[in-house]
């Protein structure tokens, strides 16, 4: 994933993780932001596109999940760490 795109995704996830409440509006905005980022990724970088899709799917899942806040923050932190390793 291009560094700029990965950094943008990380920043979105950090905001969600730090201020997390199951706020569907905030999650929807994050999904839309990720869609805009995904549109800037070159089509041949399918690994990066797949990663953004995976994150969007997880956020979509959160809209209906009953997971506890600590578990969700932990999962978001794991996604952030994984993205940082790919930079």
PDB file with one MODEL, atoms N, CA, C and O in Angstrom:
MODEL        1
ATOM      1  N   UNK A   1       0.860  -1.168   0.000  1.00  0.00           N
ATOM      2  CA  UNK A   1       0.000   0.000   0.000  1.00  0.00           C
ATOM      3  C   UNK A   1       0.904   1.229   0.000  1.00  0.00           C
ATOM      4  O   UNK A   1       1.900   1.288   0.721  1.00  0.00           O
ATOM      5  N   UNK A   2       0.536   2.200  -0.819  1.00  0.00           N
ATOM      6  CA  UNK A   2       1.333   3.413  -0.828  1.00  0.00           C
ATOM      7  C   UNK A   2       1.316   4.043   0.550  1.00  0.00           C
ATOM      8  O   UNK A   2       0.308   4.009   1.255  1.00  0.00           O
ATOM      9  N   UNK A   3       2.453   4.621   0.922  1.00  0.00           N
ATOM     10  CA  UNK A   3       2.595   5.175   2.269  1.00  0.00           C
ATOM     11  C   UNK A   3       1.503   6.185   2.596  1.00  0.00           C
ATOM     12  O   UNK A   3       0.941   6.139   3.690  1.00  0.00           O
ATOM     13  N   UNK A   4       1.187   7.094   1.681  1.00  0.00           N
ATOM     14  CA  UNK A   4       0.171   8.106   1.938  1.00  0.00           C
ATOM     15  C   UNK A   4      -1.179   7.456   2.211  1.00  0.00           C
ATOM     16  O   UNK A   4      -1.867   7.821   3.164  1.00  0.00           O
ATOM     17  N   UNK A   5      -1.550   6.509   1.387  1.00  0.00           N
ATOM     18  CA  UNK A   5      -2.841   5.853   1.570  1.00  0.00           C
ATOM     19  C   UNK A   5      -2.899   5.100   2.893  1.00  0.00           C
ATOM     20  O   UNK A   5      -3.898   5.170   3.609  1.00  0.00           O
ATOM     21  N   UNK A   6      -1.833   4.383   3.214  1.00  0.00           N
ATOM     22  CA  UNK A   6      -1.799   3.625   4.468  1.00  0.00           C
ATOM     23  C   UNK A   6      -1.879   4.575   5.656  1.00  0.00           C
ATOM     24  O   UNK A   6      -2.570   4.286   6.633  1.00  0.00           O
ATOM     25  N   UNK A   7      -1.186   5.696   5.583  1.00  0.00           N
ATOM     26  CA  UNK A   7      -1.198   6.653   6.689  1.00  0.00           C
ATOM     27  C   UNK A   7      -2.595   7.236   6.871  1.00  0.00           C
ATOM     28  O   UNK A   7      -3.038   7.433   8.002  1.00  0.00           O
ATOM     29  N   UNK A   8      -3.285   7.512   5.786  1.00  0.00           N
ATOM     30  CA  UNK A   8      -4.648   8.038   5.881  1.00  0.00           C
ATOM     31  C   UNK A   8      -5.577   7.023   6.539  1.00  0.00           C
ATOM     32  O   UNK A   8      -6.400   7.383   7.380  1.00  0.00           O
ATOM     33  N   UNK A   9      -5.444   5.762   6.157  1.00  0.00           N
ATOM     34  CA  UNK A   9      -6.260   4.705   6.759  1.00  0.00           C
ATOM     35  C   UNK A   9      -5.958   4.602   8.247  1.00  0.00           C
ATOM     36  O   UNK A   9      -6.876   4.476   9.057  1.00  0.00           O
ATOM     37  N   UNK A  10      -4.688   4.653   8.614  1.00  0.00           N
ATOM     38  CA  UNK A  10      -4.289   4.576  10.023  1.00  0.00           C
ATOM     39  C   UNK A  10      -4.916   5.723  10.812  1.00  0.00           C
ATOM     40  O   UNK A  10      -5.414   5.510  11.918  1.00  0.00           O
ATOM     41  N   UNK A  11      -4.899   6.926  10.264  1.00  0.00           N
ATOM     42  CA  UNK A  11      -5.456   8.073  10.979  1.00  0.00           C
ATOM     43  C   UNK A  11      -6.962   7.910  11.204  1.00  0.00           C
ATOM     44  O   UNK A  11      -7.467   8.241  12.277  1.00  0.00           O
ATOM     45  N   UNK A  12      -7.673   7.406  10.207  1.00  0.00           N
ATOM     46  CA  UNK A  12      -9.111   7.167  10.366  1.00  0.00           C
ATOM     47  C   UNK A  12      -9.350   6.167  11.487  1.00  0.00           C
ATOM     48  O   UNK A  12     -10.213   6.375  12.339  1.00  0.00           O
ATOM     49  N   UNK A  13      -8.586   5.082  11.486  1.00  0.00           N
ATOM     50  CA  UNK A  13      -8.774   4.039  12.491  1.00  0.00           C
ATOM     51  C   UNK A  13      -8.383   4.529  13.884  1.00  0.00           C
ATOM     52  O   UNK A  13      -9.014   4.156  14.873  1.00  0.00           O
ATOM     53  N   UNK A  14      -7.339   5.368  13.963  1.00  0.00           N
ATOM     54  CA  UNK A  14      -6.939   5.903  15.271  1.00  0.00           C
ATOM     55  C   UNK A  14      -8.049   6.760  15.871  1.00  0.00           C
ATOM     56  O   UNK A  14      -8.309   6.692  17.073  1.00  0.00           O
ATOM     57  N   UNK A  15      -8.696   7.555  15.045  1.00  0.00           N
ATOM     58  CA  UNK A  15      -9.807   8.381  15.537  1.00  0.00           C
ATOM     59  C   UNK A  15     -10.925   7.489  16.052  1.00  0.00           C
ATOM     60  O   UNK A  15     -11.478   7.728  17.125  1.00  0.00           O
ATOM     61  N   UNK A  16     -11.255   6.462  15.284  1.00  0.00           N
ATOM     62  CA  UNK A  16     -12.312   5.547  15.723  1.00  0.00           C
ATOM     63  C   UNK A  16     -11.930   4.853  17.024  1.00  0.00           C
ATOM     64  O   UNK A  16     -12.754   4.730  17.930  1.00  0.00           O
ATOM     65  N   UNK A  17     -10.688   4.401  17.120  1.00  0.00           N
ATOM     66  CA  UNK A  17     -10.257   3.659  18.304  1.00  0.00           C
ATOM     67  C   UNK A  17     -10.202   4.560  19.541  1.00  0.00           C
ATOM     68  O   UNK A  17     -10.559   4.127  20.636  1.00  0.00           O
ATOM     69  N   UNK A  18      -9.762   5.794  19.375  1.00  0.00           N
ATOM     70  CA  UNK A  18      -9.593   6.660  20.548  1.00  0.00           C
ATOM     71  C   UNK A  18     -10.917   7.226  21.059  1.00  0.00           C
ATOM     72  O   UNK A  18     -11.079   7.427  22.263  1.00  0.00           O
ATOM     73  N   UNK A  19     -11.851   7.482  20.170  1.00  0.00           N
ATOM     74  CA  UNK A  19     -13.121   8.098  20.571  1.00  0.00           C
ATOM     75  C   UNK A  19     -14.281   7.137  20.407  1.00  0.00           C
ATOM     76  O   UNK A  19     -15.423   7.557  20.225  1.00  0.00           O
ATOM     77  N   UNK A  20     -13.992   5.856  20.472  1.00  0.00           N
ATOM     78  CA  UNK A  20     -14.971   4.876  20.029  1.00  0.00           C
ATOM     79  C   UNK A  20     -16.227   4.835  20.875  1.00  0.00           C
ATOM     80  O   UNK A  20     -16.195   4.661  22.093  1.00  0.00           O
ATOM     81  N   UNK A  21     -17.313   5.001  20.182  1.00  0.00           N
ATOM     82  CA  UNK A  21     -18.651   4.713  20.670  1.00  0.00           C
ATOM     83  C   UNK A  21     -19.337   4.155  19.433  1.00  0.00           C
ATOM     84  O   UNK A  21     -19.005   4.549  18.315  1.00  0.00           O
ATOM     85  N   UNK A  22     -20.261   3.272  19.609  1.00  0.00           N
ATOM     86  CA  UNK A  22     -20.914   2.710  18.428  1.00  0.00           C
ATOM     87  C   UNK A  22     -21.815   3.769  17.807  1.00  0.00           C
ATOM     88  O   UNK A  22     -23.041   3.693  17.891  1.00  0.00           O
ATOM     89  N   UNK A  23     -21.204   4.722  17.204  1.00  0.00           N
ATOM     90  CA  UNK A  23     -21.876   5.833  16.551  1.00  0.00           C
ATOM     91  C   UNK A  23     -21.934   5.513  15.062  1.00  0.00           C
ATOM     92  O   UNK A  23     -20.925   5.608  14.363  1.00  0.00           O
ATOM     93  N   UNK A  24     -23.098   5.141  14.584  1.00  0.00           N
ATOM     94  CA  UNK A  24     -23.221   4.703  13.197  1.00  0.00           C
ATOM     95  C   UNK A  24     -22.834   5.806  12.217  1.00  0.00           C
ATOM     96  O   UNK A  24     -22.308   5.517  11.143  1.00  0.00           O
ATOM     97  N   UNK A  25     -23.083   7.047  12.565  1.00  0.00           N
ATOM     98  CA  UNK A  25     -22.713   8.149  11.673  1.00  0.00           C
ATOM     99  C   UNK A  25     -21.194   8.234  11.513  1.00  0.00           C
ATOM    100  O   UNK A  25     -20.693   8.397  10.401  1.00  0.00           O
ATOM    101  N   UNK A  26     -20.468   8.124  12.617  1.00  0.00           N
ATOM    102  CA  UNK A  26     -19.005   8.179  12.577  1.00  0.00           C
ATOM    103  C   UNK A  26     -18.453   6.992  11.779  1.00  0.00           C
ATOM    104  O   UNK A  26     -17.524   7.154  10.987  1.00  0.00           O
ATOM    105  N   UNK A  27     -19.013   5.819  11.983  1.00  0.00           N
ATOM    106  CA  UNK A  27     -18.558   4.638  11.258  1.00  0.00           C
ATOM    107  C   UNK A  27     -18.872   4.783   9.768  1.00  0.00           C
ATOM    108  O   UNK A  27     -18.036   4.456   8.925  1.00  0.00           O
ATOM    109  N   UNK A  28     -20.058   5.266   9.441  1.00  0.00           N
ATOM    110  CA  UNK A  28     -20.410   5.486   8.031  1.00  0.00           C
ATOM    111  C   UNK A  28     -19.449   6.472   7.372  1.00  0.00           C
ATOM    112  O   UNK A  28     -19.031   6.265   6.233  1.00  0.00           O
ATOM    113  N   UNK A  29     -19.100   7.537   8.079  1.00  0.00           N
ATOM    114  CA  UNK A  29     -18.152   8.518   7.541  1.00  0.00           C
ATOM    115  C   UNK A  29     -16.797   7.876   7.308  1.00  0.00           C
ATOM    116  O   UNK A  29     -16.151   8.149   6.296  1.00  0.00           O
ATOM    117  N   UNK A  30     -16.358   7.030   8.225  1.00  0.00           N
ATOM    118  CA  UNK A  30     -15.076   6.345   8.064  1.00  0.00           C
ATOM    119  C   UNK A  30     -15.114   5.425   6.847  1.00  0.00           C
ATOM    120  O   UNK A  30     -14.147   5.360   6.087  1.00  0.00           O
ATOM    121  N   UNK A  31     -16.212   4.723   6.662  1.00  0.00           N
ATOM    122  CA  UNK A  31     -16.358   3.836   5.496  1.00  0.00           C
ATOM    123  C   UNK A  31     -16.290   4.658   4.205  1.00  0.00           C
ATOM    124  O   UNK A  31     -15.645   4.248   3.240  1.00  0.00           O
ATOM    125  N   UNK A  32     -16.948   5.807   4.188  1.00  0.00           N
ATOM    126  CA  UNK A  32     -16.910   6.684   3.009  1.00  0.00           C
ATOM    127  C   UNK A  32     -15.510   7.236   2.776  1.00  0.00           C
ATOM    128  O   UNK A  32     -15.054   7.297   1.634  1.00  0.00           O
ATOM    129  N   UNK A  33     -14.818   7.639   3.847  1.00  0.00           N
ATOM    130  CA  UNK A  33     -13.440   8.123   3.718  1.00  0.00           C
ATOM    131  C   UNK A  33     -12.546   7.036   3.135  1.00  0.00           C
ATOM    132  O   UNK A  33     -11.712   7.305   2.271  1.00  0.00           O
ATOM    133  N   UNK A  34     -12.724   5.814   3.609  1.00  0.00           N
ATOM    134  CA  UNK A  34     -11.926   4.697   3.094  1.00  0.00           C
ATOM    135  C   UNK A  34     -12.235   4.446   1.620  1.00  0.00           C
ATOM    136  O   UNK A  34     -11.343   4.081   0.854  1.00  0.00           O
ATOM    137  N   UNK A  35     -13.472   4.636   1.227  1.00  0.00           N
ATOM    138  CA  UNK A  35     -13.840   4.460  -0.193  1.00  0.00           C
ATOM    139  C   UNK A  35     -13.109   5.487  -1.054  1.00  0.00           C
ATOM    140  O   UNK A  35     -12.630   5.163  -2.141  1.00  0.00           O
ATOM    141  N   UNK A  36     -13.026   6.726  -0.567  1.00  0.00           N
ATOM    142  CA  UNK A  36     -12.299   7.764  -1.308  1.00  0.00           C
ATOM    143  C   UNK A  36     -10.817   7.418  -1.397  1.00  0.00           C
ATOM    144  O   UNK A  36     -10.200   7.577  -2.451  1.00  0.00           O
ATOM    145  N   UNK A  37     -10.246   6.945  -0.290  1.00  0.00           N
ATOM    146  CA  UNK A  37      -8.835   6.544  -0.296  1.00  0.00           C
ATOM    147  C   UNK A  37      -8.629   5.396  -1.273  1.00  0.00           C
ATOM    148  O   UNK A  37      -7.672   5.394  -2.048  1.00  0.00           O
ATOM    149  N   UNK A  38      -9.527   4.423  -1.232  1.00  0.00           N
ATOM    150  CA  UNK A  38      -9.404   3.257  -2.106  1.00  0.00           C
ATOM    151  C   UNK A  38      -9.410   3.680  -3.575  1.00  0.00           C
ATOM    152  O   UNK A  38      -8.724   3.072  -4.397  1.00  0.00           O
ATOM    153  N   UNK A  39     -10.178   4.715  -3.909  1.00  0.00           N
ATOM    154  CA  UNK A  39     -10.244   5.160  -5.303  1.00  0.00           C
ATOM    155  C   UNK A  39      -8.928   5.771  -5.780  1.00  0.00           C
ATOM    156  O   UNK A  39      -8.719   5.920  -6.984  1.00  0.00           O
ATOM    157  N   UNK A  40      -8.037   6.126  -4.852  1.00  0.00           N
ATOM    158  CA  UNK A  40      -6.737   6.693  -5.237  1.00  0.00           C
ATOM    159  C   UNK A  40      -5.644   5.630  -5.352  1.00  0.00           C
ATOM    160  O   UNK A  40      -4.538   5.923  -5.806  1.00  0.00           O
ATOM    161  N   UNK A  41      -5.947   4.410  -4.945  1.00  0.00           N
ATOM    162  CA  UNK A  41      -4.954   3.340  -4.992  1.00  0.00           C
ATOM    163  C   UNK A  41      -4.905   2.784  -6.411  1.00  0.00           C
ATOM    164  O   UNK A  41      -5.944   2.447  -6.979  1.00  0.00           O
ATOM    165  N   UNK A  42      -3.710   2.684  -6.988  1.00  0.00           N
ATOM    166  CA  UNK A  42      -3.606   2.117  -8.339  1.00  0.00           C
ATOM    167  C   UNK A  42      -4.216   0.717  -8.397  1.00  0.00           C
ATOM    168  O   UNK A  42      -4.015  -0.096  -7.495  1.00  0.00           O
ATOM    169  N   UNK A  43      -4.955   0.449  -9.457  1.00  0.00           N
ATOM    170  CA  UNK A  43      -5.683  -0.813  -9.580  1.00  0.00           C
ATOM    171  C   UNK A  43      -4.775  -2.031  -9.493  1.00  0.00           C
ATOM    172  O   UNK A  43      -5.205  -3.096  -9.050  1.00  0.00           O
ATOM    173  N   UNK A  44      -3.524  -1.879  -9.913  1.00  0.00           N
ATOM    174  CA  UNK A  44      -2.608  -3.017  -9.862  1.00  0.00           C
ATOM    175  C   UNK A  44      -2.154  -3.335  -8.427  1.00  0.00           C
ATOM    176  O   UNK A  44      -1.552  -4.382  -8.187  1.00  0.00           O
ATOM    177  N   UNK A  45      -2.437  -2.450  -7.490  1.00  0.00           N
ATOM    178  CA  UNK A  45      -2.086  -2.691  -6.091  1.00  0.00           C
ATOM    179  C   UNK A  45      -3.274  -3.357  -5.394  1.00  0.00           C
ATOM    180  O   UNK A  45      -3.875  -2.802  -4.474  1.00  0.00           O
ATOM    181  N   UNK A  46      -3.589  -4.561  -5.863  1.00  0.00           N
ATOM    182  CA  UNK A  46      -4.771  -5.250  -5.355  1.00  0.00           C
ATOM    183  C   UNK A  46      -4.655  -5.630  -3.887  1.00  0.00           C
ATOM    184  O   UNK A  46      -5.672  -5.785  -3.212  1.00  0.00           O
ATOM    185  N   UNK A  47      -3.442  -5.783  -3.382  1.00  0.00           N
ATOM    186  CA  UNK A  47      -3.261  -6.096  -1.960  1.00  0.00           C
ATOM    187  C   UNK A  47      -3.762  -4.944  -1.090  1.00  0.00           C
ATOM    188  O   UNK A  47      -4.431  -5.165  -0.080  1.00  0.00           O
ATOM    189  N   UNK A  48      -3.438  -3.727  -1.485  1.00  0.00           N
ATOM    190  CA  UNK A  48      -3.881  -2.554  -0.734  1.00  0.00           C
ATOM    191  C   UNK A  48      -5.393  -2.389  -0.828  1.00  0.00           C
ATOM    192  O   UNK A  48      -6.052  -2.075   0.163  1.00  0.00           O
ATOM    193  N   UNK A  49      -5.930  -2.597  -2.002  1.00  0.00           N
ATOM    194  CA  UNK A  49      -7.376  -2.491  -2.184  1.00  0.00           C
ATOM    195  C   UNK A  49      -8.085  -3.537  -1.328  1.00  0.00           C
ATOM    196  O   UNK A  49      -9.094  -3.243  -0.688  1.00  0.00           O
ATOM    197  N   UNK A  50      -7.555  -4.752  -1.320  1.00  0.00           N
ATOM    198  CA  UNK A  50      -8.143  -5.815  -0.500  1.00  0.00           C
ATOM    199  C   UNK A  50      -8.101  -5.464   0.984  1.00  0.00           C
ATOM    200  O   UNK A  50      -9.043  -5.763   1.717  1.00  0.00           O
ATOM    201  N   UNK A  51      -7.015  -4.831   1.432  1.00  0.00           N
ATOM    202  CA  UNK A  51      -6.889  -4.459   2.841  1.00  0.00           C
ATOM    203  C   UNK A  51      -7.930  -3.405   3.206  1.00  0.00           C
ATOM    204  O   UNK A  51      -8.567  -3.499   4.255  1.00  0.00           O
ATOM    205  N   UNK A  52      -8.104  -2.411   2.355  1.00  0.00           N
ATOM    206  CA  UNK A  52      -9.112  -1.384   2.627  1.00  0.00           C
ATOM    207  C   UNK A  52     -10.512  -2.015   2.623  1.00  0.00           C
ATOM    208  O   UNK A  52     -11.349  -1.678   3.461  1.00  0.00           O
ATOM    209  N   UNK A  53     -10.761  -2.924   1.686  1.00  0.00           N
ATOM    210  CA  UNK A  53     -12.052  -3.635   1.661  1.00  0.00           C
ATOM    211  C   UNK A  53     -12.277  -4.388   2.970  1.00  0.00           C
ATOM    212  O   UNK A  53     -13.377  -4.374   3.523  1.00  0.00           O
ATOM    213  N   UNK A  54     -11.226  -5.043   3.460  1.00  0.00           N
ATOM    214  CA  UNK A  54     -11.320  -5.798   4.714  1.00  0.00           C
ATOM    215  C   UNK A  54     -11.678  -4.878   5.883  1.00  0.00           C
ATOM    216  O   UNK A  54     -12.511  -5.224   6.720  1.00  0.00           O
ATOM    217  N   UNK A  55     -11.050  -3.721   5.931  1.00  0.00           N
ATOM    218  CA  UNK A  55     -11.322  -2.756   6.995  1.00  0.00           C
ATOM    219  C   UNK A  55     -12.756  -2.230   6.876  1.00  0.00           C
ATOM    220  O   UNK A  55     -13.460  -2.103   7.877  1.00  0.00           O
ATOM    221  N   UNK A  56     -13.181  -1.926   5.653  1.00  0.00           N
ATOM    222  CA  UNK A  56     -14.558  -1.465   5.450  1.00  0.00           C
ATOM    223  C   UNK A  56     -15.558  -2.529   5.887  1.00  0.00           C
ATOM    224  O   UNK A  56     -16.567  -2.213   6.517  1.00  0.00           O
ATOM    225  N   UNK A  57     -15.283  -3.777   5.558  1.00  0.00           N
ATOM    226  CA  UNK A  57     -16.172  -4.865   5.982  1.00  0.00           C
ATOM    227  C   UNK A  57     -16.258  -4.946   7.498  1.00  0.00           C
ATOM    228  O   UNK A  57     -17.336  -5.149   8.055  1.00  0.00           O
ATOM    229  N   UNK A  58     -15.107  -4.784   8.171  1.00  0.00           N
ATOM    230  CA  UNK A  58     -15.100  -4.831   9.632  1.00  0.00           C
ATOM    231  C   UNK A  58     -15.925  -3.677  10.203  1.00  0.00           C
ATOM    232  O   UNK A  58     -16.711  -3.872  11.129  1.00  0.00           O
ATOM    233  N   UNK A  59     -15.748  -2.497   9.659  1.00  0.00           N
ATOM    234  CA  UNK A  59     -16.511  -1.345  10.146  1.00  0.00           C
ATOM    235  C   UNK A  59     -18.006  -1.538   9.886  1.00  0.00           C
ATOM    236  O   UNK A  59     -18.840  -1.178  10.717  1.00  0.00           O
ATOM    237  N   UNK A  60     -18.328  -2.098   8.751  1.00  0.00           N
ATOM    238  CA  UNK A  60     -19.740  -2.384   8.450  1.00  0.00           C
ATOM    239  C   UNK A  60     -20.292  -3.379   9.470  1.00  0.00           C
ATOM    240  O   UNK A  60     -21.423  -3.236   9.935  1.00  0.00           O
ATOM    241  N   UNK A  61     -19.494  -4.379   9.813  1.00  0.00           N
ATOM    242  CA  UNK A  61     -19.888  -5.355  10.829  1.00  0.00           C
ATOM    243  C   UNK A  61     -20.176  -4.661  12.163  1.00  0.00           C
ATOM    244  O   UNK A  61     -21.118  -5.028  12.866  1.00  0.00           O
ATOM    245  N   UNK A  62     -19.367  -3.660  12.509  1.00  0.00           N
ATOM    246  CA  UNK A  62     -19.544  -2.953  13.782  1.00  0.00           C
ATOM    247  C   UNK A  62     -20.906  -2.284  13.899  1.00  0.00           C
ATOM    248  O   UNK A  62     -21.408  -2.083  15.005  1.00  0.00           O
ATOM    249  N   UNK A  63     -21.496  -1.942  12.782  1.00  0.00           N
ATOM    250  CA  UNK A  63     -22.804  -1.286  12.812  1.00  0.00           C
ATOM    251  C   UNK A  63     -23.885  -2.193  13.403  1.00  0.00           C
ATOM    252  O   UNK A  63     -24.904  -1.703  13.892  1.00  0.00           O
ATOM    253  N   UNK A  64     -23.671  -3.502  13.362  1.00  0.00           N
ATOM    254  CA  UNK A  64     -24.668  -4.440  13.882  1.00  0.00           C
ATOM    255  C   UNK A  64     -24.129  -5.310  15.013  1.00  0.00           C
ATOM    256  O   UNK A  64     -24.856  -6.147  15.548  1.00  0.00           O
ATOM    257  N   UNK A  65     -22.870  -5.122  15.379  1.00  0.00           N
ATOM    258  CA  UNK A  65     -22.225  -5.989  16.362  1.00  0.00           C
ATOM    259  C   UNK A  65     -22.635  -5.650  17.787  1.00  0.00           C
ATOM    260  O   UNK A  65     -23.001  -4.517  18.101  1.00  0.00           O
ATOM    261  N   UNK A  66     -22.562  -6.658  18.630  1.00  0.00           N
ATOM    262  CA  UNK A  66     -22.797  -6.470  20.059  1.00  0.00           C
ATOM    263  C   UNK A  66     -21.497  -6.612  20.855  1.00  0.00           C
ATOM    264  O   UNK A  66     -21.528  -6.763  22.076  1.00  0.00           O
ATOM    265  N   UNK A  67     -20.357  -6.564  20.161  1.00  0.00           N
ATOM    266  CA  UNK A  67     -19.061  -6.711  20.829  1.00  0.00           C
ATOM    267  C   UNK A  67     -18.867  -5.585  21.836  1.00  0.00           C
ATOM    268  O   UNK A  67     -19.410  -4.491  21.685  1.00  0.00           O
ATOM    269  N   UNK A  68     -18.076  -5.880  22.869  1.00  0.00           N
ATOM    270  CA  UNK A  68     -17.845  -4.817  23.844  1.00  0.00           C
ATOM    271  C   UNK A  68     -16.771  -3.858  23.336  1.00  0.00           C
ATOM    272  O   UNK A  68     -15.944  -4.205  22.493  1.00  0.00           O
ATOM    273  N   UNK A  69     -16.811  -2.657  23.870  1.00  0.00           N
ATOM    274  CA  UNK A  69     -15.951  -1.572  23.401  1.00  0.00           C
ATOM    275  C   UNK A  69     -14.475  -1.925  23.474  1.00  0.00           C
ATOM    276  O   UNK A  69     -13.726  -1.611  22.548  1.00  0.00           O
ATOM    277  N   UNK A  70     -14.038  -2.567  24.546  1.00  0.00           N
ATOM    278  CA  UNK A  70     -12.632  -2.925  24.703  1.00  0.00           C
ATOM    279  C   UNK A  70     -12.188  -3.885  23.597  1.00  0.00           C
ATOM    280  O   UNK A  70     -11.089  -3.753  23.058  1.00  0.00           O
ATOM    281  N   UNK A  71     -13.035  -4.838  23.267  1.00  0.00           N
ATOM    282  CA  UNK A  71     -12.711  -5.804  22.214  1.00  0.00           C
ATOM    283  C   UNK A  71     -12.590  -5.106  20.854  1.00  0.00           C
ATOM    284  O   UNK A  71     -11.702  -5.426  20.063  1.00  0.00           O
ATOM    285  N   UNK A  72     -13.472  -4.169  20.595  1.00  0.00           N
ATOM    286  CA  UNK A  72     -13.438  -3.442  19.331  1.00  0.00           C
ATOM    287  C   UNK A  72     -12.183  -2.581  19.244  1.00  0.00           C
ATOM    288  O   UNK A  72     -11.515  -2.559  18.210  1.00  0.00           O
ATOM    289  N   UNK A  73     -11.862  -1.875  20.321  1.00  0.00           N
ATOM    290  CA  UNK A  73     -10.642  -1.057  20.332  1.00  0.00           C
ATOM    291  C   UNK A  73      -9.415  -1.927  20.117  1.00  0.00           C
ATOM    292  O   UNK A  73      -8.488  -1.532  19.410  1.00  0.00           O
ATOM    293  N   UNK A  74      -9.404  -3.105  20.722  1.00  0.00           N
ATOM    294  CA  UNK A  74      -8.280  -4.026  20.558  1.00  0.00           C
ATOM    295  C   UNK A  74      -8.150  -4.452  19.096  1.00  0.00           C
ATOM    296  O   UNK A  74      -7.043  -4.496  18.560  1.00  0.00           O
ATOM    297  N   UNK A  75      -9.257  -4.762  18.459  1.00  0.00           N
ATOM    298  CA  UNK A  75      -9.240  -5.166  17.050  1.00  0.00           C
ATOM    299  C   UNK A  75      -8.768  -4.015  16.164  1.00  0.00           C
ATOM    300  O   UNK A  75      -7.954  -4.222  15.264  1.00  0.00           O
ATOM    301  N   UNK A  76      -9.271  -2.807  16.408  1.00  0.00           N
ATOM    302  CA  UNK A  76      -8.819  -1.654  15.628  1.00  0.00           C
ATOM    303  C   UNK A  76      -7.328  -1.408  15.825  1.00  0.00           C
ATOM    304  O   UNK A  76      -6.629  -1.075  14.868  1.00  0.00           O
ATOM    305  N   UNK A  77      -6.836  -1.565  17.039  1.00  0.00           N
ATOM    306  CA  UNK A  77      -5.406  -1.400  17.314  1.00  0.00           C
ATOM    307  C   UNK A  77      -4.582  -2.436  16.562  1.00  0.00           C
ATOM    308  O   UNK A  77      -3.504  -2.128  16.054  1.00  0.00           O
ATOM    309  N   UNK A  78      -5.088  -3.662  16.491  1.00  0.00           N
ATOM    310  CA  UNK A  78      -4.385  -4.718  15.756  1.00  0.00           C
ATOM    311  C   UNK A  78      -4.321  -4.390  14.264  1.00  0.00           C
ATOM    312  O   UNK A  78      -3.299  -4.623  13.619  1.00  0.00           O
ATOM    313  N   UNK A  79      -5.410  -3.852  13.718  1.00  0.00           N
ATOM    314  CA  UNK A  79      -5.430  -3.466  12.307  1.00  0.00           C
ATOM    315  C   UNK A  79      -4.419  -2.341  12.069  1.00  0.00           C
ATOM    316  O   UNK A  79      -3.687  -2.365  11.080  1.00  0.00           O
ATOM    317  N   UNK A  80      -4.378  -1.360  12.970  1.00  0.00           N
ATOM    318  CA  UNK A  80      -3.428  -0.253  12.848  1.00  0.00           C
ATOM    319  C   UNK A  80      -1.995  -0.777  12.875  1.00  0.00           C
ATOM    320  O   UNK A  80      -1.171  -0.370  12.057  1.00  0.00           O
ATOM    321  N   UNK A  81      -1.697  -1.669  13.802  1.00  0.00           N
ATOM    322  CA  UNK A  81      -0.336  -2.234  13.893  1.00  0.00           C
ATOM    323  C   UNK A  81       0.048  -2.962  12.625  1.00  0.00           C
ATOM    324  O   UNK A  81       1.167  -2.822  12.133  1.00  0.00           O
ATOM    325  N   UNK A  82      -0.880  -3.739  12.097  1.00  0.00           N
ATOM    326  CA  UNK A  82      -0.627  -4.481  10.866  1.00  0.00           C
ATOM    327  C   UNK A  82      -0.335  -3.535   9.700  1.00  0.00           C
ATOM    328  O   UNK A  82       0.563  -3.792   8.898  1.00  0.00           O
ATOM    329  N   UNK A  83      -1.093  -2.446   9.610  1.00  0.00           N
ATOM    330  CA  UNK A  83      -0.867  -1.478   8.550  1.00  0.00           C
ATOM    331  C   UNK A  83       0.491  -0.793   8.706  1.00  0.00           C
ATOM    332  O   UNK A  83       1.198  -0.581   7.720  1.00  0.00           O
ATOM    333  N   UNK A  84       0.851  -0.451   9.926  1.00  0.00           N
ATOM    334  CA  UNK A  84       2.143   0.197  10.163  1.00  0.00           C
ATOM    335  C   UNK A  84       3.300  -0.703   9.745  1.00  0.00           C
ATOM    336  O   UNK A  84       4.296  -0.232   9.197  1.00  0.00           O
ATOM    337  N   UNK A  85       3.162  -1.992  10.005  1.00  0.00           N
ATOM    338  CA  UNK A  85       4.210  -2.937   9.616  1.00  0.00           C
ATOM    339  C   UNK A  85       4.375  -2.971   8.111  1.00  0.00           C
ATOM    340  O   UNK A  85       5.469  -3.237   7.613  1.00  0.00           O
ATOM    341  N   UNK A  86       3.294  -2.703   7.371  1.00  0.00           N
ATOM    342  CA  UNK A  86       3.359  -2.725   5.916  1.00  0.00           C
ATOM    343  C   UNK A  86       3.928  -1.470   5.298  1.00  0.00           C
ATOM    344  O   UNK A  86       4.147  -1.426   4.087  1.00  0.00           O
ATOM    345  N   UNK A  87       4.173  -0.448   6.098  1.00  0.00           N
ATOM    346  CA  UNK A  87       4.720   0.816   5.549  1.00  0.00           C
ATOM    347  C   UNK A  87       6.183   0.693   5.203  1.00  0.00           C
ATOM    348  O   UNK A  87       6.789   1.656   4.735  1.00  0.00           O
TER     349      UNK A  87
ENDMDL
END
